[in-house]
């Protein structure tokens, strides 16, 4: 199916986002071959944005470029998933500890609003809205940390984390348990108990990693 992209945004980033989603969802399998020409034709762009997209995906270890043969999908292994979630845990634990120094209620309001949106999305069974609110909630932890370099590290891997979250959220038909996890994490962060908040966050991320690992196992058995 031919896909078009919006000219207002970075073409390379949009193309990378689409290919990344296909890889993480399993629509593109390890060993599958792509070419710049076929991608340029599909997205109706020149080869420049395609090369930008492939450079980004190569950095993320999702593809490998073998000139002149083409672009090969690497995909995700259990080890990749472990590395990505351990990286996220390290980043987010630091962000959480720094965020919990903030006492200004106004600065915490966007986090509370994100939890509310998750609870409402869970009631509607709206996975897309839940995904957006979930990402917003975690982004607020980094914003509250007041650590631009830490927030930059989160932003660098955010496209990959987004694709993983898209899979793990859609793994759950009922989103209420995940919404309750975020509600609990918000409450414990506001309580000021750093150890308890760290534990809740660790359990939350471990659960997401387990769901992604189960998804990969199911694909191998299919």
BAKOL-629698 format. One record per residue (C-alpha): x, y, z. Coordinates in steps of 0.5 Angstrom, whole numbers, plus 2048, in hexadecimal, padded with zeros to 3 digits. Layout:
N
XYZ/...
***
This chain:
222
800800800/8038077FE/80480C804/804813803/807818808/80681F80B/80B824808/80A82880E/80E824812/815820811/81481B80C/81A81780E/817817815/810815813/81380F80E/81780D814/81180D819/80D809814/813804812/81480381A/80D80181B/80D7FC816/8137F9819/8117F9820/80A7F781E/80D7F181B/80B7F3814/8127F3811/8167ED813/81D7EC815/8217EB80E/81C7EF80A/81F7F3805/81D7FA803/8207FF7FE/8208067FD/81D8067F7/8178027F9/8168077FF/81780D7FB/81180A7F7/80D8087FD/80D80F800/80D8137FA/8148177FC/81B8177FA/8208137FC/823818801/81D817806/81E810805/825810807/82481480D/81F80F810/82380980E/82980D812/82580E818/822807818/829804817/82B80881D/826805821/8287FE81F/8227FC81B/8257FC814/82C7FB811/82E7FE80B/8327F9806/8347FD800/8337FC7FA/82E7F67FC/8297FA800/8267FB807/8257F580B/8207F5811/8237F3818/81D7F381C/81C7F2823/81F7EC828/81E7EB82F/8257EE830/8237F482D/81D7F5831/8217F4837/8267F9835/8207FE833/81C7FD83A/8227FD83E/82480483B/81E80783C/81D804843/824808845/82280E841/81B80E845/81E80D84C/82281284C/81D817849/81881584E/81D816854/81E81D851/81781E850/81581D857/819823859/813827856/80E82985B/80A82E857/80382B855/80282F84F/80882C84C/80582584E/7FF82784B/800824843/80281D846/7FC81D84A/7F881F844/7FB81A840/7F9814845/7F2817844/7F281683D/7F580F83D/7EF80D842/7EA81083D/7EE80D837/7ED80683B/7E680783C/7E5808835/7EA803833/7ED80882E/7F580582E/7F780B829/7F581082F/7F880C834/7FE80C831/7FF813830/7FD814837/80280F839/808812836/806819838/80681683F/80D81483F/80F81A83B/80D81E841/81181A846/81781C841/815824841/814824848/81B821849/81E828847/824824843/82482683C/82982183A/82581B83D/81F81E83A/82381E833/825816834/81E815835/81C81982F/82181582B/81E80E82C/81781182D/81580E826/817807827/81480782E/80E80A82B/80E804826/80F7FF82C/809802830/80580282A/8067FA82A/8057F9831/7FF7FD832/7FB7FA82C/7FD7F3830/7F87F5835/7F17F5834/7EF7F883A/7F37FE83C/7F1800843/7F67FC846/7FC800843/7F8806844/7F880484B/7FF80384B/80080A849/7FB80D84E/7FF809854/80680C851/803813851/801812858/80780F85B/80B815857/80781A85B/808817861/80F818861/811811863/81781085E/81880985F/81180785E/81080B858/817807855/814801857/80D802853/81180584D/8157FF84D/80F7FA84D/80C7FE848/8117FE843/8137F7844/80B7F5843/80C7F983C/8137F583A/80F7EE83C/8097F0837/80E7F2832/8127EB833/80C7E7833/80A7EB82C/8117E9829/8107E182B/8097E1828/80C7E3822/8117DE822/80C7D9823/8077DB81D/
***
